[in-house]
Amino acid sequence: MPGPMDLPSDQFVILDGVRFHYLDWGGNGDPLLLLAGLGCTAHIFAELSPHLSDQFRVIALTRRGHGLTDQV
């Protein structure tokens, strides 16, 4: 069962001048990018991601205009 050591790393990346917030759970294997929808942020995947990190490098992105990601 995932525990407190499974907390993601808060990160930012700038793409075409827009600062995007993402969470990186790390992990082993191919990258798996999770996209939050319906106005949610990357934190929506907090319970799921630790279960996937044994098979994938898990990264969750907060879309533009939500959470800590820039609006424009």
Secondary structure, 3 states (H helix, E strand, C coil): CCCHHHCCEEEEEEECCEEEEEEEEEECCCEEEEECCCCCCHHHHCCCHHHHCCCCEEEEECCCCCCCCCCC
